[in-house]
Amino acid sequence: MASCSKRSYVTENLAVDALIEARIRFLSNSASTVYCCDDCGMWHLTSRGDLHPKLKTAIENGTIQKENRAYQWERKLR
Ligand SMILES: [Zn+2]
């Protein structure tokens, strides 16, 4: 099986977690959803396609904003 140069995740759940984490760290992050790669069989993030429902919920209910603020604070204290 070919290996991709893109960051890969073994399961969809791990990819979705990474997707949300990426948005928390960089609000301008463009990755919107995850997909299973035909080449390597692993999961990658992509900015193509509709927002993943979990990411959409996290944006809409303020989780991303809240976590981003916490993340910024952590960085300041370091
Ligand atoms: Zn791949």
N, CA, C, O and the ligand as a Tripos MOL2 file, in Angstrom:
@<TRIPOS>MOLECULE
protein
  313   311    79     0     0
PROTEIN
NO_CHARGES

@<TRIPOS>ATOM
      1 N           0.8270   -1.2020    0.0000 N.3       1 MET1
      2 CA          0.0000    0.0000    0.0000 C.3       1 MET1
      3 C           0.8690    1.2630    0.0000 C.2       1 MET1
      4 O           1.7970    1.3810    0.7990 O.2       1 MET1
      5 N           0.5740    2.1690   -0.8650 N.am      2 ALA2
      6 CA          1.3570    3.4040   -0.9580 C.3       2 ALA2
      7 C           1.1660    4.2490    0.2980 C.2       2 ALA2
      8 O           0.1070    4.2150    0.9240 O.2       2 ALA2
      9 N           2.1820    4.9930    0.6520 N.am      3 SER3
     10 CA          2.0090    5.8940    1.7880 C.3       3 SER3
     11 C           1.9880    7.3290    1.2770 C.2       3 SER3
     12 O           2.7460    7.7100    0.3850 O.2       3 SER3
     13 N           1.1060    8.0960    1.8640 N.am      4 CYS4
     14 CA          0.9090    9.4700    1.4200 C.3       4 CYS4
     15 C           1.8130   10.4200    2.1780 C.2       4 CYS4
     16 O           2.2310   10.1440    3.3020 O.2       4 CYS4
     17 N           2.1060   11.5410    1.5450 N.am      5 SER5
     18 CA          2.8960   12.5470    2.2420 C.3       5 SER5
     19 C           2.0130   13.3670    3.1750 C.2       5 SER5
     20 O           2.4930   14.0670    4.0660 O.2       5 SER5
     21 N           0.6980   13.2580    2.9420 N.am      6 LYS6
     22 CA         -0.2250   13.9660    3.8280 C.3       6 LYS6
     23 C          -0.2660   13.2800    5.1710 C.2       6 LYS6
     24 O           0.0100   12.0850    5.2720 O.2       6 LYS6
     25 N          -0.6070   14.0230    6.2000 N.am      7 ARG7
     26 CA         -0.7490   13.4390    7.5130 C.3       7 ARG7
     27 C          -1.9150   12.4470    7.5080 C.2       7 ARG7
     28 O          -3.0100   12.7710    7.0470 O.2       7 ARG7
     29 N          -1.6760   11.2510    8.0160 N.am      8 SER8
     30 CA         -2.6860   10.2040    7.9650 C.3       8 SER8
     31 C          -3.1750    9.8080    9.3460 C.2       8 SER8
     32 O          -2.4440    9.8890   10.3330 O.2       8 SER8
     33 N          -4.4140    9.3850    9.3910 N.am      9 TYR9
     34 CA         -5.0150    8.9130   10.6300 C.3       9 TYR9
     35 C          -5.6120    7.5360   10.3900 C.2       9 TYR9
     36 O          -6.1990    7.2680    9.3420 O.2       9 TYR9
     37 N          -5.4490    6.6660   11.3850 N.am     10 VAL10
     38 CA         -5.8470    5.2710   11.2040 C.3      10 VAL10
     39 C          -7.3670    5.1310   11.1330 C.2      10 VAL10
     40 O          -7.8870    4.3340   10.3520 O.2      10 VAL10
     41 N          -8.0670    5.9010   11.9440 N.am     11 THR11
     42 CA         -9.5260    5.7860   11.9560 C.3      11 THR11
     43 C         -10.1710    7.1290   11.6550 C.2      11 THR11
     44 O          -9.5490    8.1830   11.7860 O.2      11 THR11
     45 N         -11.4170    7.0660   11.2540 N.am     12 GLU12
     46 CA        -12.1740    8.2790   10.9810 C.3      12 GLU12
     47 C         -12.2590    9.1470   12.2320 C.2      12 GLU12
     48 O         -12.1130   10.3670   12.1630 O.2      12 GLU12
     49 N         -12.4970    8.5040   13.3780 N.am     13 ASN13
     50 CA        -12.6150    9.2630   14.6200 C.3      13 ASN13
     51 C         -11.3680   10.0750   14.9300 C.2      13 ASN13
     52 O         -11.4560   11.2340   15.3360 O.2      13 ASN13
     53 N         -10.1990    9.4560   14.7340 N.am     14 LEU14
     54 CA         -8.9450   10.1570   14.9940 C.3      14 LEU14
     55 C          -8.7940   11.3440   14.0400 C.2      14 LEU14
     56 O          -8.3220   12.4130   14.4260 O.2      14 LEU14
     57 N          -9.2000   11.1360   12.8020 N.am     15 ALA15
     58 CA         -9.1110   12.2070   11.8150 C.3      15 ALA15
     59 C         -10.0320   13.3630   12.1910 C.2      15 ALA15
     60 O          -9.6620   14.5300   12.0650 O.2      15 ALA15
     61 N         -11.2330   13.0260   12.6520 N.am     16 VAL16
     62 CA        -12.1890   14.0660   13.0390 C.3      16 VAL16
     63 C         -11.6720   14.8340   14.2540 C.2      16 VAL16
     64 O         -11.7960   16.0560   14.3210 O.2      16 VAL16
     65 N         -11.0930   14.1130   15.2100 N.am     17 ASP17
     66 CA        -10.4940   14.7810   16.3680 C.3      17 ASP17
     67 C          -9.4190   15.7660   15.9150 C.2      17 ASP17
     68 O          -9.3450   16.8940   16.4020 O.2      17 ASP17
     69 N          -8.5950   15.3230   14.9830 N.am     18 ALA18
     70 CA         -7.5130   16.1740   14.4670 C.3      18 ALA18
     71 C          -8.0730   17.3740   13.7130 C.2      18 ALA18
     72 O          -7.5290   18.4770   13.7720 O.2      18 ALA18
     73 N          -9.1610   17.1340   13.0110 N.am     19 LEU19
     74 CA         -9.8300   18.2020   12.2670 C.3      19 LEU19
     75 C         -10.2930   19.3060   13.2200 C.2      19 LEU19
     76 O         -10.0810   20.4930   12.9700 O.2      19 LEU19
     77 N         -10.9200   18.8940   14.3040 N.am     20 ILE20
     78 CA        -11.4350   19.8530   15.2790 C.3      20 ILE20
     79 C         -10.2850   20.5490   16.0030 C.2      20 ILE20
     80 O         -10.3250   21.7570   16.2350 O.2      20 ILE20
     81 N          -9.2710   19.7800   16.3520 N.am     21 GLU21
     82 CA         -8.0900   20.3360   17.0130 C.3      21 GLU21
     83 C          -7.4070   21.3870   16.1310 C.2      21 GLU21
     84 O          -6.9710   22.4320   16.6130 O.2      21 GLU21
     85 N          -7.3250   21.0880   14.8380 N.am     22 ALA22
     86 CA         -6.6860   22.0210   13.9020 C.3      22 ALA22
     87 C          -7.4470   23.3430   13.8720 C.2      22 ALA22
     88 O          -6.8430   24.4140   13.8080 O.2      22 ALA22
     89 N          -8.7670   23.2600   13.9180 N.am     23 ARG23
     90 CA         -9.5850   24.4670   13.8810 C.3      23 ARG23
     91 C          -9.4600   25.2570   15.1830 C.2      23 ARG23
     92 O          -9.4920   26.4880   15.1780 O.2      23 ARG23
     93 N          -9.3180   24.5410   16.2920 N.am     24 ILE24
     94 CA         -9.1510   25.2010   17.5800 C.3      24 ILE24
     95 C          -7.8410   25.9870   17.6040 C.2      24 ILE24
     96 O          -7.7910   27.1160   18.0930 O.2      24 ILE24
     97 N          -6.8010   25.3860   17.0780 N.am     25 ARG25
     98 CA         -5.4960   26.0530   17.1130 C.3      25 ARG25
     99 C          -5.4010   27.1900   16.1150 C.2      25 ARG25
    100 O          -4.8060   28.2280   16.4030 O.2      25 ARG25
    101 N          -5.9820   26.9980   14.9500 N.am     26 PHE26
    102 CA         -5.9510   28.0270   13.9190 C.3      26 PHE26
    103 C          -7.3590   28.2290   13.4010 C.2      26 PHE26
    104 O          -7.8450   27.4490   12.5810 O.2      26 PHE26
    105 N          -8.0180   29.2820   13.8820 N.am     27 LEU27
    106 CA         -9.4060   29.5130   13.4980 C.3      27 LEU27
    107 C          -9.5440   29.6720   11.9930 C.2      27 LEU27
    108 O         -10.6130   29.4510   11.4240 O.2      27 LEU27
    109 N          -8.4370   30.0610   11.3560 N.am     28 SER28
    110 CA         -8.4900   30.2550    9.9090 C.3      28 SER28
    111 C          -8.1820   28.9670    9.1510 C.2      28 SER28
    112 O          -8.1570   28.9580    7.9200 O.2      28 SER28
    113 N          -7.9460   27.8800    9.8880 N.am     29 ASN29
    114 CA         -7.6640   26.5990    9.2390 C.3      29 ASN29
    115 C          -8.7840   26.2540    8.2700 C.2      29 ASN29
    116 O          -9.9640   26.3750    8.5970 O.2      29 ASN29
    117 N          -8.4060   25.8300    7.0890 N.am     30 SER30
    118 CA         -9.4160   25.6330    6.0520 C.3      30 SER30
    119 C          -9.9160   24.1940    5.9580 C.2      30 SER30
    120 O         -10.8750   23.9220    5.2350 O.2      30 SER30
    121 N          -9.2810   23.2710    6.6770 N.am     31 ALA31
    122 CA         -9.7400   21.8770    6.6090 C.3      31 ALA31
    123 C         -11.1850   21.8110    7.0910 C.2      31 ALA31
    124 O         -11.5160   22.3070    8.1680 O.2      31 ALA31
    125 N         -12.0320   21.1960    6.2880 N.am     32 SER32
    126 CA        -13.4490   21.1980    6.6310 C.3      32 SER32
    127 C         -13.9950   19.8110    6.9300 C.2      32 SER32
    128 O         -14.9960   19.6620    7.6310 O.2      32 SER32
    129 N         -13.3330   18.8050    6.3960 N.am     33 THR33
    130 CA        -13.8410   17.4600    6.6530 C.3      33 THR33
    131 C         -12.7260   16.4290    6.4790 C.2      33 THR33
    132 O         -11.5720   16.7870    6.2430 O.2      33 THR33
    133 N         -13.0740   15.1700    6.5960 N.am     34 VAL34
    134 CA        -12.0820   14.0930    6.4850 C.3      34 VAL34
    135 C         -12.5120   13.1340    5.3730 C.2      34 VAL34
    136 O         -13.6910   13.0700    5.0220 O.2      34 VAL34
    137 N         -11.5700   12.4060    4.8320 N.am     35 TYR35
    138 CA        -11.9280   11.4110    3.8100 C.3      35 TYR35
    139 C         -10.9840   10.2240    3.8980 C.2      35 TYR35
    140 O          -9.8430   10.3370    4.3450 O.2      35 TYR35
    141 N         -11.4940    9.0900    3.4590 N.am     36 CYS36
    142 CA        -10.6880    7.8890    3.4270 C.3      36 CYS36
    143 C          -9.9570    7.8500    2.0920 C.2      36 CYS36
    144 O         -10.5730    7.9240    1.0280 O.2      36 CYS36
    145 N          -8.6520    7.7330    2.1630 N.am     37 CYS37
    146 CA         -7.8070    7.8530    0.9830 C.3      37 CYS37
    147 C          -7.7660    6.5460    0.1700 C.2      37 CYS37
    148 O          -7.5700    5.4590    0.7130 O.2      37 CYS37
    149 N          -7.9550    6.6900   -1.1210 N.am     38 ASP38
    150 CA         -7.8880    5.5110   -1.9930 C.3      38 ASP38
    151 C          -6.4770    4.9660   -2.1140 C.2      38 ASP38
    152 O          -6.2780    3.7710   -2.3330 O.2      38 ASP38
    153 N          -5.4970    5.8510   -1.9700 N.am     39 ASP39
    154 CA         -4.1050    5.4370   -2.1620 C.3      39 ASP39
    155 C          -3.5290    4.6870   -0.9790 C.2      39 ASP39
    156 O          -2.8920    3.6470   -1.1490 O.2      39 ASP39
    157 N          -3.7470    5.2070    0.2230 N.am     40 CYS40
    158 CA         -3.0990    4.5960    1.3860 C.3      40 CYS40
    159 C          -4.0870    3.9310    2.3350 C.2      40 CYS40
    160 O          -3.6720    3.2390    3.2650 O.2      40 CYS40
    161 N          -5.3770    4.1250    2.1210 N.am     41 GLY41
    162 CA         -6.3600    3.4810    2.9860 C.3      41 GLY41
    163 C          -6.5070    4.1380    4.3430 C.2      41 GLY41
    164 O          -7.2650    3.6570    5.1860 O.2      41 GLY41
    165 N          -5.7840    5.2420    4.5670 N.am     42 MET42
    166 CA         -5.8770    5.9720    5.8260 C.3      42 MET42
    167 C          -6.7710    7.1910    5.6310 C.2      42 MET42
    168 O          -7.2350    7.4820    4.5290 O.2      42 MET42
    169 N          -6.9930    7.8900    6.7380 N.am     43 TRP43
    170 CA         -7.8600    9.0740    6.6890 C.3      43 TRP43
    171 C          -7.0300   10.3450    6.6410 C.2      43 TRP43
    172 O          -6.0140   10.4530    7.3290 O.2      43 TRP43
    173 N          -7.4460   11.2820    5.8540 N.am     44 HIS44
    174 CA         -6.7890   12.5840    5.7510 C.3      44 HIS44
    175 C          -7.8080   13.7000    5.9630 C.2      44 HIS44
    176 O          -9.0180   13.4970    5.8650 O.2      44 HIS44
    177 N          -7.2730   14.8890    6.2580 N.am     45 LEU45
    178 CA         -8.1180   16.0810    6.3310 C.3      45 LEU45
    179 C          -8.1540   16.7270    4.9530 C.2      45 LEU45
    180 O          -7.1920   16.6330    4.1910 O.2      45 LEU45
    181 N          -9.2360   17.3670    4.6450 N.am     46 THR46
    182 CA         -9.3290   18.0830    3.3710 C.3      46 THR46
    183 C         -10.1380   19.3570    3.5380 C.2      46 THR46
    184 O         -11.0060   19.4490    4.4060 O.2      46 THR46
    185 N          -9.8430   20.3300    2.7020 N.am     47 SER47
    186 CA        -10.6190   21.5740    2.7480 C.3      47 SER47
    187 C         -11.7180   21.5430    1.6950 C.2      47 SER47
    188 O         -12.4840   22.4950    1.5500 O.2      47 SER47
    189 N         -11.7830   20.4280    0.9600 N.am     48 ARG48
    190 CA        -12.8500   20.2900   -0.0270 C.3      48 ARG48
    191 C         -14.0590   19.6340    0.6040 C.2      48 ARG48
    192 O         -13.9290   18.7670    1.4680 O.2      48 ARG48
    193 N         -15.2210   20.0460    0.1720 N.am     49 GLY49
    194 CA        -16.4440   19.4130    0.6570 C.3      49 GLY49
    195 C         -17.0680   20.1720    1.8050 C.2      49 GLY49
    196 O         -16.5160   21.1520    2.3060 O.2      49 GLY49
    197 N         -18.2190   19.7010    2.2050 N.am     50 ASP50
    198 CA        -18.9780   20.3720    3.2510 C.3      50 ASP50
    199 C         -18.3310   20.1700    4.6060 C.2      50 ASP50
    200 O         -17.5770   19.2190    4.8110 O.2      50 ASP50
    201 N         -18.6280   21.0660    5.5240 N.am     51 LEU51
    202 CA        -18.1410   20.9460    6.8910 C.3      51 LEU51
    203 C         -18.5920   19.6180    7.4820 C.2      51 LEU51
    204 O         -19.7440   19.2140    7.3290 O.2      51 LEU51
    205 N         -17.6830   18.9570    8.1490 N.am     52 HIS52
    206 CA        -18.0400   17.7370    8.8590 C.3      52 HIS52
    207 C         -19.0590   18.0900    9.9510 C.2      52 HIS52
    208 O         -18.8940   19.0930   10.6460 O.2      52 HIS52
    209 N         -20.1180   17.2680   10.1080 N.am     53 PRO53
    210 CA        -21.1720   17.5900   11.0890 C.3      53 PRO53
    211 C         -20.6290   17.8780   12.4920 C.2      53 PRO53
    212 O         -21.1270   18.7650   13.1860 O.2      53 PRO53
    213 N         -19.6190   17.1340   12.8980 N.am     54 LYS54
    214 CA        -19.0600   17.3380   14.2450 C.3      54 LYS54
    215 C         -18.3620   18.6920   14.3560 C.2      54 LYS54
    216 O         -18.4680   19.3790   15.3720 O.2      54 LYS54
    217 N         -17.6480   19.0620   13.2940 N.am     55 LEU55
    218 CA        -16.9590   20.3500   13.2770 C.3      55 LEU55
    219 C         -17.9840   21.4790   13.2270 C.2      55 LEU55
    220 O         -17.8450   22.5020   13.8990 O.2      55 LEU55
    221 N         -19.0090   21.2670   12.4190 N.am     56 LYS56
    222 CA        -20.0820   22.2500   12.2840 C.3      56 LYS56
    223 C         -20.7210   22.5100   13.6570 C.2      56 LYS56
    224 O         -20.9210   23.6590   14.0530 O.2      56 LYS56
    225 N         -21.0330   21.4350   14.3650 N.am     57 THR57
    226 CA        -21.6270   21.5630   15.6930 C.3      57 THR57
    227 C         -20.6930   22.3120   16.6330 C.2      57 THR57
    228 O         -21.1200   23.1950   17.3770 O.2      57 THR57
    229 N         -19.4160   21.9520   16.5940 N.am     58 ALA58
    230 CA        -18.4420   22.5850   17.4900 C.3      58 ALA58
    231 C         -18.3060   24.0660   17.2010 C.2      58 ALA58
    232 O         -18.0690   24.8600   18.1120 O.2      58 ALA58
    233 N         -18.4530   24.4460   15.9370 N.am     59 ILE59
    234 CA        -18.4030   25.8680   15.5790 C.3      59 ILE59
    235 C         -19.6700   26.5600   16.0620 C.2      59 ILE59
    236 O         -19.6240   27.6330   16.6650 O.2      59 ILE59
    237 N         -20.8030   25.9220   15.7820 N.am     60 GLU60
    238 CA        -22.0880   26.5490   16.0870 C.3      60 GLU60
    239 C         -22.3490   26.6780   17.5830 C.2      60 GLU60
    240 O         -22.9380   27.6640   18.0270 O.2      60 GLU60
    241 N         -21.9200   25.7020   18.3530 N.am     61 ASN61
    242 CA        -22.2090   25.7880   19.7880 C.3      61 ASN61
    243 C         -21.1050   26.5130   20.5740 C.2      61 ASN61
    244 O         -21.1570   26.5840   21.8020 O.2      61 ASN61
    245 N         -20.1130   27.0450   19.8600 N.am     62 GLY62
    246 CA        -19.1080   27.8720   20.5140 C.3      62 GLY62
    247 C         -17.9230   27.1170   21.0810 C.2      62 GLY62
    248 O         -17.0160   27.7220   21.6530 O.2      62 GLY62
    249 N         -17.9200   25.8050   20.9290 N.am     63 THR63
    250 CA        -16.8190   25.0100   21.4720 C.3      63 THR63
    251 C         -15.4710   25.4310   20.8970 C.2      63 THR63
    252 O         -14.4800   25.5420   21.6180 O.2      63 THR63
    253 N         -15.4520   25.6630   19.5860 N.am     64 ILE64
    254 CA        -14.1920   26.0250   18.9300 C.3      64 ILE64
    255 C         -13.6620   27.3360   19.5040 C.2      64 ILE64
    256 O         -12.4890   27.4320   19.8670 O.2      64 ILE64
    257 N         -14.5260   28.3420   19.5850 N.am     65 GLN65
    258 CA        -14.1240   29.6480   20.1190 C.3      65 GLN65
    259 C         -13.5970   29.5280   21.5380 C.2      65 GLN65
    260 O         -12.5600   30.0920   21.8870 O.2      65 GLN65
    261 N         -14.3430   28.7750   22.3550 N.am     66 LYS66
    262 CA        -13.9920   28.6220   23.7640 C.3      66 LYS66
    263 C         -12.6350   27.9270   23.9060 C.2      66 LYS66
    264 O         -11.7610   28.3750   24.6480 O.2      66 LYS66
    265 N         -12.4870   26.8340   23.1840 N.am     67 GLU67
    266 CA        -11.2430   26.0750   23.2490 C.3      67 GLU67
    267 C         -10.0830   26.8790   22.6790 C.2      67 GLU67
    268 O          -8.9530   26.7690   23.1550 O.2      67 GLU67
    269 N         -10.3600   27.6840   21.6630 N.am     68 ASN68
    270 CA         -9.3130   28.5130   21.0760 C.3      68 ASN68
    271 C          -8.8130   29.5280   22.1000 C.2      68 ASN68
    272 O          -7.6130   29.7730   22.2170 O.2      68 ASN68
    273 N          -9.7590   30.1150   22.8400 N.am     69 ARG69
    274 CA         -9.3750   31.0820   23.8630 C.3      69 ARG69
    275 C          -8.4860   30.4010   24.9170 C.2      69 ARG69
    276 O          -7.4690   30.9480   25.3430 O.2      69 ARG69
    277 N          -8.8980   29.2020   25.3200 N.am     70 ALA70
    278 CA         -8.1210   28.4480   26.3060 C.3      70 ALA70
    279 C          -6.7330   28.1370   25.7560 C.2      70 ALA70
    280 O          -5.7330   28.2120   26.4700 O.2      70 ALA70
    281 N          -6.6960   27.7930   24.4960 N.am     71 TYR71
    282 CA         -5.4300   27.4580   23.8620 C.3      71 TYR71
    283 C          -4.5160   28.6770   23.8190 C.2      71 TYR71
    284 O          -3.3180   28.5640   24.0780 O.2      71 TYR71
    285 N          -5.0770   29.8500   23.4920 N.am     72 GLN72
    286 CA         -4.2800   31.0670   23.4420 C.3      72 GLN72
    287 C          -3.7180   31.4120   24.8240 C.2      72 GLN72
    288 O          -2.5740   31.8460   24.9540 O.2      72 GLN72
    289 N          -4.5490   31.2080   25.8540 N.am     73 TRP73
    290 CA         -4.1040   31.4730   27.2120 C.3      73 TRP73
    291 C          -2.9370   30.5740   27.5890 C.2      73 TRP73
    292 O          -1.9280   31.0280   28.1290 O.2      73 TRP73
    293 N          -3.0960   29.3090   27.2950 N.am     74 GLU74
    294 CA         -2.0470   28.3410   27.5920 C.3      74 GLU74
    295 C          -0.7180   28.7730   26.9710 C.2      74 GLU74
    296 O           0.3430   28.6830   27.5880 O.2      74 GLU74
    297 N          -0.8180   29.2410   25.7400 N.am     75 ARG75
    298 CA          0.3930   29.6570   25.0280 C.3      75 ARG75
    299 C           1.0340   30.8450   25.7010 C.2      75 ARG75
    300 O           2.2590   30.9450   25.7650 O.2      75 ARG75
    301 N           0.2010   31.7550   26.2090 N.am     76 LYS76
    302 CA          0.7110   32.9560   26.8690 C.3      76 LYS76
    303 C           1.4380   32.6020   28.1640 C.2      76 LYS76
    304 O           2.4410   33.2190   28.5220 O.2      76 LYS76
    305 N           0.9130   31.6020   28.8520 N.am     77 LEU77
    306 CA          1.4610   31.2360   30.1520 C.3      77 LEU77
    307 C           2.7540   30.4260   30.0240 C.2      77 LEU77
    308 O           3.5290   30.3180   30.9740 O.2      77 LEU77
    309 N           2.9650   29.8820   28.8800 N.am     78 ARG78
    310 CA          4.1260   29.0410   28.6810 C.3      78 ARG78
    311 C           5.4130   29.8480   28.6460 C.2      78 ARG78
    312 O           6.4930   29.2810   28.4840 O.2      78 ARG78
    313 ZN         -3.4930    8.7390    1.5110 Zn       79 ZN79
@<TRIPOS>BOND
     1     1     2 1
     2     2     3 1
     3     3     4 2
     4     3     5 am
     5     5     6 1
     6     6     7 1
     7     7     8 2
     8     7     9 am
     9     9    10 1
    10    10    11 1
    11    11    12 2
    12    11    13 am
    13    13    14 1
    14    14    15 1
    15    15    16 2
    16    15    17 am
    17    17    18 1
    18    18    19 1
    19    19    20 2
    20    19    21 am
    21    21    22 1
    22    22    23 1
    23    23    24 2
    24    23    25 am
    25    25    26 1
    26    26    27 1
    27    27    28 2
    28    27    29 am
    29    29    30 1
    30    30    31 1
    31    31    32 2
    32    31    33 am
    33    33    34 1
    34    34    35 1
    35    35    36 2
    36    35    37 am
    37    37    38 1
    38    38    39 1
    39    39    40 2
    40    39    41 am
    41    41    42 1
    42    42    43 1
    43    43    44 2
    44    43    45 am
    45    45    46 1
    46    46    47 1
    47    47    48 2
    48    47    49 am
    49    49    50 1
    50    50    51 1
    51    51    52 2
    52    51    53 am
    53    53    54 1
    54    54    55 1
    55    55    56 2
    56    55    57 am
    57    57    58 1
    58    58    59 1
    59    59    60 2
    60    59    61 am
    61    61    62 1
    62    62    63 1
    63    63    64 2
    64    63    65 am
    65    65    66 1
    66    66    67 1
    67    67    68 2
    68    67    69 am
    69    69    70 1
    70    70    71 1
    71    71    72 2
    72    71    73 am
    73    73    74 1
    74    74    75 1
    75    75    76 2
    76    75    77 am
    77    77    78 1
    78    78    79 1
    79    79    80 2
    80    79    81 am
    81    81    82 1
    82    82    83 1
    83    83    84 2
    84    83    85 am
    85    85    86 1
    86    86    87 1
    87    87    88 2
    88    87    89 am
    89    89    90 1
    90    90    91 1
    91    91    92 2
    92    91    93 am
    93    93    94 1
    94    94    95 1
    95    95    96 2
    96    95    97 am
    97    97    98 1
    98    98    99 1
    99    99   100 2
   100    99   101 am
   101   101   102 1
   102   102   103 1
   103   103   104 2
   104   103   105 am
   105   105   106 1
   106   106   107 1
   107   107   108 2
   108   107   109 am
   109   109   110 1
   110   110   111 1
   111   111   112 2
   112   111   113 am
   113   113   114 1
   114   114   115 1
   115   115   116 2
   116   115   117 am
   117   117   118 1
   118   118   119 1
   119   119   120 2
   120   119   121 am
   121   121   122 1
   122   122   123 1
   123   123   124 2
   124   123   125 am
   125   125   126 1
   126   126   127 1
   127   127   128 2
   128   127   129 am
   129   129   130 1
   130   130   131 1
   131   131   132 2
   132   131   133 am
   133   133   134 1
   134   134   135 1
   135   135   136 2
   136   135   137 am
   137   137   138 1
   138   138   139 1
   139   139   140 2
   140   139   141 am
   141   141   142 1
   142   142   143 1
   143   143   144 2
   144   143   145 am
   145   145   146 1
   146   146   147 1
   147   147   148 2
   148   147   149 am
   149   149   150 1
   150   150   151 1
   151   151   152 2
   152   151   153 am
   153   153   154 1
   154   154   155 1
   155   155   156 2
   156   155   157 am
   157   157   158 1
   158   158   159 1
   159   159   160 2
   160   159   161 am
   161   161   162 1
   162   162   163 1
   163   163   164 2
   164   163   165 am
   165   165   166 1
   166   166   167 1
   167   167   168 2
   168   167   169 am
   169   169   170 1
   170   170   171 1
   171   171   172 2
   172   171   173 am
   173   173   174 1
   174   174   175 1
   175   175   176 2
   176   175   177 am
   177   177   178 1
   178   178   179 1
   179   179   180 2
   180   179   181 am
   181   181   182 1
   182   182   183 1
   183   183   184 2
   184   183   185 am
   185   185   186 1
   186   186   187 1
   187   187   188 2
   188   187   189 am
   189   189   190 1
   190   190   191 1
   191   191   192 2
   192   191   193 am
   193   193   194 1
   194   194   195 1
   195   195   196 2
   196   195   197 am
   197   197   198 1
   198   198   199 1
   199   199   200 2
   200   199   201 am
   201   201   202 1
   202   202   203 1
   203   203   204 2
   204   203   205 am
   205   205   206 1
   206   206   207 1
   207   207   208 2
   208   207   209 am
   209   209   210 1
   210   210   211 1
   211   211   212 2
   212   211   213 am
   213   213   214 1
   214   214   215 1
   215   215   216 2
   216   215   217 am
   217   217   218 1
   218   218   219 1
   219   219   220 2
   220   219   221 am
   221   221   222 1
   222   222   223 1
   223   223   224 2
   224   223   225 am
   225   225   226 1
   226   226   227 1
   227   227   228 2
   228   227   229 am
   229   229   230 1
   230   230   231 1
   231   231   232 2
   232   231   233 am
   233   233   234 1
   234   234   235 1
   235   235   236 2
   236   235   237 am
   237   237   238 1
   238   238   239 1
   239   239   240 2
   240   239   241 am
   241   241   242 1
   242   242   243 1
   243   243   244 2
   244   243   245 am
   245   245   246 1
   246   246   247 1
   247   247   248 2
   248   247   249 am
   249   249   250 1
   250   250   251 1
   251   251   252 2
   252   251   253 am
   253   253   254 1
   254   254   255 1
   255   255   256 2
   256   255   257 am
   257   257   258 1
   258   258   259 1
   259   259   260 2
   260   259   261 am
   261   261   262 1
   262   262   263 1
   263   263   264 2
   264   263   265 am
   265   265   266 1
   266   266   267 1
   267   267   268 2
   268   267   269 am
   269   269   270 1
   270   270   271 1
   271   271   272 2
   272   271   273 am
   273   273   274 1
   274   274   275 1
   275   275   276 2
   276   275   277 am
   277   277   278 1
   278   278   279 1
   279   279   280 2
   280   279   281 am
   281   281   282 1
   282   282   283 1
   283   283   284 2
   284   283   285 am
   285   285   286 1
   286   286   287 1
   287   287   288 2
   288   287   289 am
   289   289   290 1
   290   290   291 1
   291   291   292 2
   292   291   293 am
   293   293   294 1
   294   294   295 1
   295   295   296 2
   296   295   297 am
   297   297   298 1
   298   298   299 1
   299   299   300 2
   300   299   301 am
   301   301   302 1
   302   302   303 1
   303   303   304 2
   304   303   305 am
   305   305   306 1
   306   306   307 1
   307   307   308 2
   308   307   309 am
   309   309   310 1
   310   310   311 1
   311   311   312 2
@<TRIPOS>SUBSTRUCTURE
     1 MET1         2 RESIDUE 1 A MET
     2 ALA2         6 RESIDUE 1 A ALA
     3 SER3        10 RESIDUE 1 A SER
     4 CYS4        14 RESIDUE 1 A CYS
     5 SER5        18 RESIDUE 1 A SER
     6 LYS6        22 RESIDUE 1 A LYS
     7 ARG7        26 RESIDUE 1 A ARG
     8 SER8        30 RESIDUE 1 A SER
     9 TYR9        34 RESIDUE 1 A TYR
    10 VAL10       38 RESIDUE 1 A VAL
    11 THR11       42 RESIDUE 1 A THR
    12 GLU12       46 RESIDUE 1 A GLU
    13 ASN13       50 RESIDUE 1 A ASN
    14 LEU14       54 RESIDUE 1 A LEU
    15 ALA15       58 RESIDUE 1 A ALA
    16 VAL16       62 RESIDUE 1 A VAL
    17 ASP17       66 RESIDUE 1 A ASP
    18 ALA18       70 RESIDUE 1 A ALA
    19 LEU19       74 RESIDUE 1 A LEU
    20 ILE20       78 RESIDUE 1 A ILE
    21 GLU21       82 RESIDUE 1 A GLU
    22 ALA22       86 RESIDUE 1 A ALA
    23 ARG23       90 RESIDUE 1 A ARG
    24 ILE24       94 RESIDUE 1 A ILE
    25 ARG25       98 RESIDUE 1 A ARG
    26 PHE26      102 RESIDUE 1 A PHE
    27 LEU27      106 RESIDUE 1 A LEU
    28 SER28      110 RESIDUE 1 A SER
    29 ASN29      114 RESIDUE 1 A ASN
    30 SER30      118 RESIDUE 1 A SER
    31 ALA31      122 RESIDUE 1 A ALA
    32 SER32      126 RESIDUE 1 A SER
    33 THR33      130 RESIDUE 1 A THR
    34 VAL34      134 RESIDUE 1 A VAL
    35 TYR35      138 RESIDUE 1 A TYR
    36 CYS36      142 RESIDUE 1 A CYS
    37 CYS37      146 RESIDUE 1 A CYS
    38 ASP38      150 RESIDUE 1 A ASP
    39 ASP39      154 RESIDUE 1 A ASP
    40 CYS40      158 RESIDUE 1 A CYS
    41 GLY41      162 RESIDUE 1 A GLY
    42 MET42      166 RESIDUE 1 A MET
    43 TRP43      170 RESIDUE 1 A TRP
    44 HIS44      174 RESIDUE 1 A HIS
    45 LEU45      178 RESIDUE 1 A LEU
    46 THR46      182 RESIDUE 1 A THR
    47 SER47      186 RESIDUE 1 A SER
    48 ARG48      190 RESIDUE 1 A ARG
    49 GLY49      194 RESIDUE 1 A GLY
    50 ASP50      198 RESIDUE 1 A ASP
    51 LEU51      202 RESIDUE 1 A LEU
    52 HIS52      206 RESIDUE 1 A HIS
    53 PRO53      210 RESIDUE 1 A PRO
    54 LYS54      214 RESIDUE 1 A LYS
    55 LEU55      218 RESIDUE 1 A LEU
    56 LYS56      222 RESIDUE 1 A LYS
    57 THR57      226 RESIDUE 1 A THR
    58 ALA58      230 RESIDUE 1 A ALA
    59 ILE59      234 RESIDUE 1 A ILE
    60 GLU60      238 RESIDUE 1 A GLU
    61 ASN61      242 RESIDUE 1 A ASN
    62 GLY62      246 RESIDUE 1 A GLY
    63 THR63      250 RESIDUE 1 A THR
    64 ILE64      254 RESIDUE 1 A ILE
    65 GLN65      258 RESIDUE 1 A GLN
    66 LYS66      262 RESIDUE 1 A LYS
    67 GLU67      266 RESIDUE 1 A GLU
    68 ASN68      270 RESIDUE 1 A ASN
    69 ARG69      274 RESIDUE 1 A ARG
    70 ALA70      278 RESIDUE 1 A ALA
    71 TYR71      282 RESIDUE 1 A TYR
    72 GLN72      286 RESIDUE 1 A GLN
    73 TRP73      290 RESIDUE 1 A TRP
    74 GLU74      294 RESIDUE 1 A GLU
    75 ARG75      298 RESIDUE 1 A ARG
    76 LYS76      302 RESIDUE 1 A LYS
    77 LEU77      306 RESIDUE 1 A LEU
    78 ARG78      310 RESIDUE 1 A ARG
    79 ZN79       313 GROUP 0 **** ****
